[in-house]
Amino acid sequence: MPPPRLSLALIALMLGGCMSALQRPTLPVIDPQAGFSIAIPVVEDAGDVSRHWWRRATRETVWHPLETALTANPELRAADDNAEAARARFEQAEAALGPEIELDAGTEARRVSGDTGNNRRIGVDGDLPLDLNGALAERRRAARYAYEASLAERDQLQSDLARDYLLALLDRDEAVQLQALIAQQLDVAGTLLRLIELRFTQGLASSVDVLQQRDQLAALRQQIPEARLDAIAAGNRLRRVAAQTPNVAIPTVGDALPTISNAFTDIAPVALLQRRGLLRATQARIQAADARFAAALADRWPTFGLSGGLLRQVSSGEYSSIVTAALDAAFTLFDSGTKQAIAAERRAELAAAGEQHLSDWLDIVIRVDDLLNEEASLLERIALSEERLASSRALLDATQRRYERGISDYLPVLEALRGLQQQQRDHLALRALLAQTRIRLHHALGDPLPEDQA
């Protein structure tokens, strides 16, 4: 048996090992002065900026069926259930800090050598954890932030689904309008082919001209199935968000592309930390990881518990009572470094959560900046496209006047009409791209937190 002084020295050495805890890692800091390369467009009458972004971006005729679809989405309902499960885990961790009382009762009858005896008992036992090292409180904190992360992830999923729905709606409407424009082009191309064939019989056009026009007509016909397929695929994407099958009709919101508002929120990049559900979730994950690391450090210290009980029993007519009270303490003197390794693991998880948070923030800041520049570029391109549309209409009017005066035949008129229709198709594609970009930008900028959560 080692001398008393040696035993005390060993205990002191082990306690010293517990005290030499790992330090919290230095987490990356978000730059509060960060900015975008282009200013966010400011709209004086932006409406209620506290609403969901899709309500600011679209009219009620669009966002009403969108929200109806969201209520039926199974992924969103599953996210609600996951958040409810996280809330229950938080309540469990909170309850672990309180007392536990058990009631025990029983009766027993026995017969020994002809003698019969009865034994009845009732007892109450209670346990109260004494969280002197703080481990239980830290686990409660970890569960709380895990619950907050699940709520933020649910909000992000809802925002993502709204974006997907609106993008599918735009794609479907664009495909429908494109089919109408192709049908008009087919009419013009067919008329143009007949005129060229007539000129060929008159010796005014070559067989090459006829073959080229037939090829253009065939190329236009090939585009019809593709546009039809795009409309079907977009419709099925709408049904997928609304948890519907392909045989269910989709509500229409009009024949034209829905107008997407440019009422964006003028914010700094640092504000995205609270407006984006994904970033709120990673922030909460950092807090949860920090609490788990603190709990791992606390587990290296002794644990204490207070327990007591009262037992009342009757045996063969004799009453007896037993009252107990105990203060329990436990301390691991040696575990081959297990708790130290657990604390090191929790520390690494905390550091990784901090780096992931910075990475997620940088991704969305760059994404917003790209979308801002893309929207500005599209506005410029659409302005130039409108100028070309005006020129194409002027050219068509001029050729029609020359034809009416007998200066030229109808062929230049059809050529000008074909050029105008192609420009209309290009303009439609630009308008659709602008609407898609604005949807993505609204989605990227996120929503403000409700006042009770801000």
C-alpha positions as a printed NumPy array, in Angstrom:
array([[   0.   ,    0.   ,    0.   ],
       [   1.534,    3.383,   -1.014],
       [   2.271,    5.898,    1.738],
       [  -0.458,    8.477,    2.477],
       [   1.658,   11.302,    1.115],
       [   2.16 ,    9.43 ,   -2.167],
       [  -1.598,    8.812,   -2.498],
       [  -2.354,   12.469,   -1.922],
       [   0.262,   13.39 ,   -4.514],
       [  -1.343,   11.067,   -7.088],
       [  -4.785,   12.544,   -6.44 ],
       [  -3.422,   16.067,   -6.718],
       [  -1.723,   15.152,   -9.999],
       [  -4.973,   13.774,  -11.443],
       [  -6.927,   16.822,  -10.298],
       [  -4.293,   18.968,  -11.927],
       [  -4.855,   17.024,  -15.165],
       [  -8.538,   17.891,  -14.959],
       [  -7.75 ,   21.542,  -14.406],
       [  -5.459,   21.689,  -17.449],
       [  -8.507,   21.943,  -19.705],
       [  -8.417,   22.636,  -23.41 ],
       [  -8.962,   26.251,  -24.4  ],
       [ -11.813,   27.301,  -26.65 ],
       [ -10.677,   27.736,  -30.261],
       [ -10.533,   31.178,  -31.831],
       [ -13.475,   31.342,  -34.211],
       [ -13.42 ,   33.413,  -37.421],
       [ -14.966,   36.863,  -37.185],
       [ -17.47 ,   38.205,  -39.707],
       [ -16.37 ,   41.551,  -41.118],
       [ -19.074,   44.108,  -40.165],
       [ -17.718,   46.536,  -42.767],
       [ -18.139,   44.138,  -45.689],
       [ -20.023,   45.491,  -48.693],
       [ -21.199,   44.62 ,  -52.19 ],
       [ -19.547,   45.736,  -55.415],
       [ -22.82 ,   47.312,  -56.541],
       [ -25.524,   49.088,  -54.564],
       [ -28.813,   47.33 ,  -53.946],
       [ -31.544,   49.14 ,  -55.915],
       [ -33.68 ,   51.231,  -53.575],
       [ -37.388,   51.523,  -54.289],
       [ -39.185,   54.346,  -52.494],
       [ -42.525,   52.541,  -52.252],
       [ -41.277,   49.056,  -51.372],
       [ -44.396,   48.133,  -49.442],
       [ -44.31 ,   46.093,  -46.251],
       [ -40.683,   44.926,  -46.007],
       [ -41.525,   42.767,  -42.977],
       [ -43.462,   40.293,  -45.127],
       [ -42.078,   37.133,  -46.659],
       [ -39.923,   37.918,  -49.666],
       [ -42.304,   36.194,  -52.102],
       [ -45.112,   38.486,  -50.961],
       [ -42.943,   41.495,  -51.712],
       [ -41.824,   40.04 ,  -55.036],
       [ -45.206,   39.002,  -56.486],
       [ -48.892,   39.833,  -56.439],
       [ -51.45 ,   37.966,  -54.349],
       [ -52.664,   36.102,  -57.431],
       [ -49.218,   34.468,  -57.48 ],
       [ -48.255,   34.065,  -53.833],
       [ -51.656,   32.804,  -52.722],
       [ -51.408,   29.501,  -54.692],
       [ -47.729,   29.367,  -53.698],
       [ -48.556,   29.405,  -49.985],
       [ -51.315,   26.881,  -50.57 ],
       [ -48.717,   24.6  ,  -52.156],
       [ -46.336,   25.108,  -49.217],
       [ -48.954,   23.967,  -46.713],
       [ -49.228,   20.651,  -48.582],
       [ -45.493,   20.059,  -49.024],
       [ -44.379,   16.878,  -47.164],
       [ -40.768,   18.048,  -46.787],
       [ -41.91 ,   21.169,  -44.978],
       [ -44.207,   19.172,  -42.731],
       [ -41.337,   16.793,  -41.964],
       [ -39.19 ,   19.806,  -41.041],
       [ -41.937,   20.904,  -38.646],
       [ -41.909,   17.437,  -37.083],
       [ -38.111,   17.482,  -36.788],
       [ -38.294,   20.851,  -35.039],
       [ -40.904,   19.441,  -32.665],
       [ -38.616,   16.493,  -31.887],
       [ -35.737,   18.915,  -31.213],
       [ -37.993,   20.881,  -28.878],
       [ -38.819,   17.67 ,  -26.994],
       [ -35.098,   16.886,  -26.652],
       [ -34.582,   20.369,  -25.248],
       [ -37.349,   19.755,  -22.701],
       [ -35.713,   16.464,  -21.747],
       [ -32.396,   18.208,  -21.137],
       [ -34.185,   20.868,  -19.106],
       [ -35.973,   18.251,  -17.027],
       [ -32.656,   16.537,  -16.249],
       [ -31.78 ,   19.538,  -14.048],
       [ -34.802,   19.005,  -11.808],
       [ -35.699,   16.458,   -9.148],
       [ -37.037,   12.981,   -9.85 ],
       [ -39.532,   11.365,   -7.467],
       [ -40.679,    7.755,   -7.632],
       [ -43.482,    6.041,   -5.753],
       [ -43.054,    2.338,   -5.044],
       [ -45.708,    0.085,   -3.509],
       [ -46.149,   -3.642,   -3.189],
       [ -47.715,   -6.46 ,   -1.215],
       [ -46.442,   -9.961,   -0.52 ],
       [ -48.038,  -13.053,    1.01 ],
       [ -45.943,  -15.996,    2.184],
       [ -46.531,  -19.275,    3.993],
       [ -43.743,  -20.965,    5.95 ],
       [ -44.357,  -24.219,    7.912],
       [ -48.055,  -23.576,    8.093],
       [ -47.698,  -19.972,    9.161],
       [ -49.107,  -17.316,    6.847],
       [ -47.708,  -13.81 ,    6.793],
       [ -48.405,  -10.668,    4.784],
       [ -45.978,   -7.91 ,    3.952],
       [ -47.13 ,   -4.568,    2.489],
       [ -44.943,   -1.623,    1.716],
       [ -45.084,    1.827,    0.211],
       [ -42.122,    4.066,   -0.391],
       [ -41.106,    7.344,   -1.937],
       [ -37.636,    7.865,   -3.448],
       [ -36.252,   11.13 ,   -4.694],
       [ -33.116,   12.174,   -6.556],
       [ -31.812,   15.669,   -7.176],
       [ -28.73 ,   16.194,   -9.339],
       [ -26.362,   18.828,   -7.991],
       [ -24.968,   20.334,  -11.158],
       [ -21.937,   21.832,   -9.458],
       [ -19.695,   21.267,  -12.491],
       [ -22.263,   22.742,  -14.907],
       [ -22.348,   19.754,  -17.284],
       [ -26.143,   19.393,  -17.184],
       [ -26.678,   23.104,  -17.778],
       [ -24.356,   23.007,  -20.785],
       [ -26.192,   20.017,  -22.231],
       [ -29.419,   21.93 ,  -21.786],
       [ -27.871,   24.87 ,  -23.655],
       [ -26.729,   22.549,  -26.455],
       [ -30.244,   21.125,  -26.807],
       [ -31.735,   24.612,  -26.85 ],
       [ -29.513,   25.775,  -29.699],
       [ -30.075,   22.535,  -31.596],
       [ -33.796,   23.317,  -31.387],
       [ -33.207,   26.864,  -32.661],
       [ -31.116,   25.458,  -35.514],
       [ -33.949,   23.145,  -36.541],
       [ -36.364,   26.097,  -36.632],
       [ -33.963,   28.119,  -38.781],
       [ -33.443,   25.185,  -41.141],
       [ -37.195,   24.864,  -41.467],
       [ -37.441,   28.554,  -42.43 ],
       [ -34.693,   28.101,  -45.019],
       [ -36.453,   25.085,  -46.512],
       [ -39.674,   27.077,  -46.828],
       [ -37.788,   29.873,  -48.599],
       [ -36.08 ,   27.383,  -50.941],
       [ -39.4  ,   25.761,  -51.838],
       [ -40.966,   29.162,  -52.574],
       [ -38.062,   29.97 ,  -54.879],
       [ -38.401,   26.627,  -56.681],
       [ -42.15 ,   27.137,  -57.134],
       [ -41.793,   30.621,  -58.61 ],
       [ -38.953,   29.584,  -60.918],
       [ -41.047,   26.67 ,  -62.194],
       [ -43.995,   29.02 ,  -62.706],
       [ -41.829,   31.355,  -64.773],
       [ -40.431,   28.479,  -66.834],
       [ -43.917,   27.181,  -67.593],
       [ -45.245,   30.599,  -68.638],
       [ -42.166,   31.241,  -70.764],
       [ -42.614,   27.881,  -72.521],
       [ -46.294,   28.62 ,  -73.192],
       [ -45.514,   32.025,  -74.668],
       [ -42.649,   30.566,  -76.674],
       [ -45.004,   28.033,  -78.251],
       [ -47.292,   30.88 ,  -79.318],
       [ -44.383,   32.782,  -80.878],
       [ -43.171,   29.66 ,  -82.689],
       [ -46.68 ,   29.148,  -84.096],
       [ -46.606,   32.699,  -85.459],
       [ -43.177,   32.125,  -86.946],
       [ -44.412,   28.937,  -88.581],
       [ -47.211,   30.855,  -90.301],
       [ -44.762,   33.435,  -91.623],
       [ -42.215,   30.78 ,  -92.639],
       [ -44.906,   28.795,  -94.481],
       [ -46.063,   31.881,  -96.382],
       [ -42.475,   32.803,  -97.144],
       [ -41.826,   29.293,  -98.49 ],
       [ -44.809,   29.5  , -100.825],
       [ -43.639,   32.856, -102.168],
       [ -40.099,   31.587, -102.738],
       [ -41.456,   28.502, -104.529],
       [ -43.589,   30.807, -106.703],
       [ -40.543,   32.945, -107.49 ],
       [ -38.634,   29.747, -108.304],
       [ -41.279,   28.738, -110.897],
       [ -40.936,   32.222, -112.346],
       [ -37.173,   31.908, -112.51 ],
       [ -36.646,   34.643, -109.894],
       [ -35.23 ,   32.322, -107.178],
       [ -32.946,   29.324, -107.166],
       [ -33.538,   25.849, -105.802],
       [ -31.049,   26.687, -103.042],
       [ -33.382,   29.458, -101.818],
       [ -36.261,   27.002, -101.714],
       [ -34.246,   24.373,  -99.824],
       [ -32.961,   26.918,  -97.304],
       [ -36.473,   28.094,  -96.517],
       [ -37.721,   24.522,  -96.167],
       [ -34.858,   23.864,  -93.743],
       [ -35.793,   26.92 ,  -91.662],
       [ -39.411,   25.764,  -91.564],
       [ -38.339,   22.289,  -90.426],
       [ -36.065,   23.798,  -87.759],
       [ -39.002,   25.779,  -86.365],
       [ -41.182,   22.673,  -86.269],
       [ -38.475,   20.867,  -84.297],
       [ -38.676,   23.505,  -81.584],
       [ -42.353,   22.835,  -80.829],
       [ -41.889,   19.466,  -79.032],
       [ -39.027,   20.908,  -76.986],
       [ -41.09 ,   23.898,  -75.85 ],
       [ -44.028,   21.623,  -75.076],
       [ -41.77 ,   19.344,  -73.011],
       [ -40.382,   22.34 ,  -71.106],
       [ -43.919,   23.4  ,  -70.186],
       [ -44.783,   19.872,  -68.986],
       [ -41.578,   19.58 ,  -66.938],
       [ -42.161,   22.985,  -65.323],
       [ -45.729,   22.   ,  -64.485],
       [ -44.536,   18.827,  -62.802],
       [ -42.052,   20.852,  -60.747],
       [ -44.984,   22.963,  -59.556],
       [ -46.912,   19.814,  -58.683],
       [ -43.926,   18.401,  -56.801],
       [ -43.824,   21.396,  -54.467],
       [ -47.574,   21.094,  -53.884],
       [ -47.35 ,   17.283,  -53.381],
       [ -49.597,   16.619,  -56.371],
       [ -49.516,   13.985,  -59.081],
       [ -49.242,   14.769,  -62.831],
       [ -52.966,   14.308,  -63.458],
       [ -53.868,   17.292,  -61.238],
       [ -54.522,   20.579,  -63.037],
       [ -52.329,   23.553,  -62.117],
       [ -54.01 ,   26.861,  -61.281],
       [ -53.194,   29.606,  -63.778],
       [ -52.121,   33.087,  -62.737],
       [ -52.392,   34.717,  -66.18 ],
       [ -51.134,   34.287,  -69.712],
       [ -48.096,   36.577,  -69.401],
       [ -44.96 ,   36.217,  -67.335],
       [ -45.738,   37.282,  -63.741],
       [ -44.129,   40.595,  -62.871],
       [ -41.419,   40.249,  -60.237],
       [ -40.973,   43.354,  -58.143],
       [ -37.592,   45.019,  -57.721],
       [ -38.504,   46.133,  -54.18 ],
       [ -35.366,   44.701,  -52.635],
       [ -34.235,   45.363,  -49.088],
       [ -31.219,   47.679,  -48.822],
       [ -29.013,   45.821,  -46.344],
       [ -25.331,   45.259,  -45.634],
       [ -23.757,   41.792,  -45.992],
       [ -23.539,   41.408,  -42.217],
       [ -27.357,   41.67 ,  -42.009],
       [ -27.633,   38.39 ,  -43.933],
       [ -26.581,   36.616,  -40.732],
       [ -30.077,   37.174,  -39.341],
       [ -32.103,   37.286,  -42.562],
       [ -30.993,   33.919,  -43.96 ],
       [ -32.302,   30.785,  -42.247],
       [ -29.211,   28.814,  -43.23 ],
       [ -26.902,   31.332,  -41.544],
       [ -29.077,   31.449,  -38.42 ],
       [ -28.897,   27.66 ,  -38.324],
       [ -25.091,   27.593,  -38.549],
       [ -24.919,   30.258,  -35.838],
       [ -27.064,   28.091,  -33.586],
       [ -24.906,   25.063,  -34.455],
       [ -21.857,   27.004,  -33.238],
       [ -23.581,   27.726,  -29.916],
       [ -24.618,   24.074,  -29.577],
       [ -21.075,   22.905,  -30.353],
       [ -19.713,   25.374,  -27.798],
       [ -22.089,   24.011,  -25.145],
       [ -21.101,   20.412,  -25.927],
       [ -17.436,   21.377,  -25.605],
       [ -18.12 ,   23.054,  -22.251],
       [ -20.032,   19.965,  -21.08 ],
       [ -17.102,   17.744,  -22.067],
       [ -14.796,   19.928,  -19.992],
       [ -17.221,   19.832,  -17.056],
       [ -17.39 ,   16.033,  -17.202],
       [ -13.757,   15.944,  -16.053],
       [ -14.807,   17.269,  -12.647],
       [ -16.599,   15.318,   -9.885],
       [ -20.366,   14.846,  -10.092],
       [ -22.708,   15.127,   -7.133],
       [ -26.224,   14.003,   -6.408],
       [ -28.647,   14.174,   -3.515],
       [ -31.048,   11.301,   -2.912],
       [ -33.499,   10.335,   -0.217],
       [ -36.339,    7.969,    0.502],
       [ -39.121,    7.066,    2.846],
       [ -40.286,    3.463,    3.212],
       [ -43.358,    2.48 ,    5.242],
       [ -44.072,   -1.227,    5.573],
       [ -46.337,   -3.586,    7.505],
       [ -45.075,   -7.112,    8.163],
       [ -47.266,   -9.545,   10.118],
       [ -49.06 ,   -6.668,   11.807],
       [ -45.902,   -4.814,   12.765],
       [ -45.284,   -1.334,   11.344],
       [ -41.865,    0.048,   10.516],
       [ -40.557,    3.169,    8.759],
       [ -37.206,    3.716,    7.111],
       [ -35.942,    7.159,    6.148],
       [ -32.782,    7.49 ,    4.039],
       [ -30.753,   10.437,    2.777],
       [ -27.511,   10.345,    0.848],
       [ -25.091,   12.648,   -0.855],
       [ -23.353,   10.895,   -3.713],
       [ -20.163,   11.975,   -5.393],
       [ -18.242,   10.384,   -8.242],
       [ -14.878,   11.234,   -9.705],
       [ -12.937,    9.38 ,  -12.367],
       [  -9.338,    9.117,  -11.261],
       [  -8.071,    7.428,  -14.399],
       [  -9.75 ,    6.653,  -17.726],
       [  -6.76 ,    6.271,  -20.075],
       [  -7.463,    9.728,  -21.532],
       [ -11.044,    9.066,  -22.718],
       [ -12.559,   12.295,  -21.365],
       [  -9.614,   14.299,  -22.619],
       [ -10.114,   12.822,  -26.091],
       [ -13.859,   13.585,  -25.981],
       [ -13.137,   17.19 ,  -25.053],
       [ -10.621,   17.429,  -27.91 ],
       [ -13.242,   16.051,  -30.302],
       [ -15.827,   18.599,  -29.141],
       [ -13.262,   21.381,  -29.496],
       [ -12.513,   20.359,  -33.097],
       [ -16.26 ,   20.224,  -33.86 ],
       [ -16.648,   23.747,  -32.481],
       [ -13.788,   25.03 ,  -34.635],
       [ -15.245,   23.324,  -37.721],
       [ -18.69 ,   24.84 ,  -37.041],
       [ -17.124,   28.303,  -36.909],
       [ -15.321,   27.823,  -40.208],
       [ -18.476,   26.443,  -41.834],
       [ -20.407,   29.501,  -40.677],
       [ -17.883,   31.83 ,  -42.293],
       [ -17.902,   29.758,  -45.484],
       [ -21.711,   29.813,  -45.699],
       [ -21.771,   33.569,  -45.167],
       [ -19.154,   34.193,  -47.847],
       [ -21.071,   31.976,  -50.285],
       [ -24.299,   33.915,  -49.884],
       [ -22.563,   37.324,  -49.965],
       [ -20.877,   36.419,  -53.26 ],
       [ -24.162,   35.015,  -54.535],
       [ -26.032,   38.243,  -53.751],
       [ -23.314,   40.325,  -55.382],
       [ -23.405,   38.17 ,  -58.527],
       [ -27.186,   38.501,  -58.716],
       [ -27.066,   42.27 ,  -58.225],
       [ -24.626,   42.601,  -61.113],
       [ -26.645,   40.175,  -63.223],
       [ -29.842,   42.165,  -62.667],
       [ -28.102,   45.406,  -63.646],
       [ -26.702,   43.766,  -66.779],
       [ -30.092,   42.349,  -67.751],
       [ -31.771,   45.725,  -67.362],
       [ -29.224,   47.185,  -69.756],
       [ -29.644,   44.335,  -72.233],
       [ -33.435,   44.602,  -72.085],
       [ -33.228,   48.341,  -72.818],
       [ -31.099,   47.574,  -75.879],
       [ -33.494,   44.805,  -76.866],
       [ -36.407,   47.226,  -76.703],
       [ -34.501,   49.529,  -79.047],
       [ -34.048,   46.65 ,  -81.473],
       [ -37.746,   45.812,  -81.203],
       [ -38.586,   49.389,  -82.106],
       [ -36.196,   49.237,  -85.072],
       [ -37.677,   45.904,  -86.208],
       [ -41.202,   47.332,  -86.063],
       [ -40.073,   50.419,  -87.976],
       [ -38.486,   48.208,  -90.626],
       [ -41.666,   46.164,  -90.921],
       [ -43.756,   49.326,  -91.325],
       [ -41.385,   50.623,  -94.001],
       [ -41.47 ,   47.413,  -96.033],
       [ -45.256,   47.289,  -95.78 ],
       [ -45.523,   50.852,  -97.135],
       [ -43.183,   49.998, -100.029],
       [ -45.311,   46.931, -100.804],
       [ -48.555,   48.933, -100.663],
       [ -47.094,   51.499, -103.096],
       [ -46.014,   48.739, -105.469],
       [ -42.316,   49.543, -105.107],
       [ -41.426,   45.989, -103.922],
       [ -43.089,   42.619, -103.554],
       [ -44.246,   40.954, -100.351],
       [ -41.008,   39.021,  -99.724],
       [ -39.207,   41.883,  -97.857],
       [ -42.298,   42.288,  -95.682],
       [ -42.156,   38.663,  -94.618],
       [ -38.418,   38.894,  -94.013],
       [ -38.936,   41.938,  -91.772],
       [ -41.783,   40.163,  -89.969],
       [ -39.584,   37.113,  -89.376],
       [ -36.843,   39.348,  -87.974],
       [ -39.342,   41.026,  -85.629],
       [ -40.637,   37.676,  -84.389],
       [ -37.122,   36.42 ,  -83.673],
       [ -36.395,   39.615,  -81.762],
       [ -39.608,   39.093,  -79.786],
       [ -38.382,   35.633,  -78.837],
       [ -35.034,   37.011,  -77.709],
       [ -36.814,   39.72 ,  -75.714],
       [ -39.05 ,   37.129,  -74.052],
       [ -35.98 ,   35.131,  -73.004],
       [ -34.381,   38.252,  -71.493],
       [ -37.534,   39.166,  -69.576],
       [ -37.829,   35.642,  -68.222],
       [ -34.166,   35.675,  -67.191],
       [ -34.647,   39.007,  -65.409],
       [ -37.658,   37.641,  -63.512],
       [ -35.691,   34.533,  -62.513],
       [ -32.751,   36.646,  -61.376],
       [ -35.007,   38.837,  -59.245],
       [ -36.597,   35.783,  -57.636],
       [ -33.154,   34.417,  -56.776],
       [ -32.094,   37.808,  -55.426],
       [ -35.188,   38.164,  -53.239],
       [ -34.561,   34.628,  -51.997],
       [ -30.868,   35.319,  -51.329],
       [ -31.586,   38.497,  -49.345],
       [ -33.978,   36.57 ,  -47.103],
       [ -36.536,   37.855,  -44.627],
       [ -36.268,   39.884,  -41.424],
       [ -36.812,   38.035,  -38.181],
       [ -40.155,   38.522,  -36.437],
       [ -39.99 ,   41.019,  -33.584],
       [ -40.233,   38.266,  -30.957],
       [ -37.141,   36.548,  -32.401],
       [ -35.044,   39.541,  -33.445]])
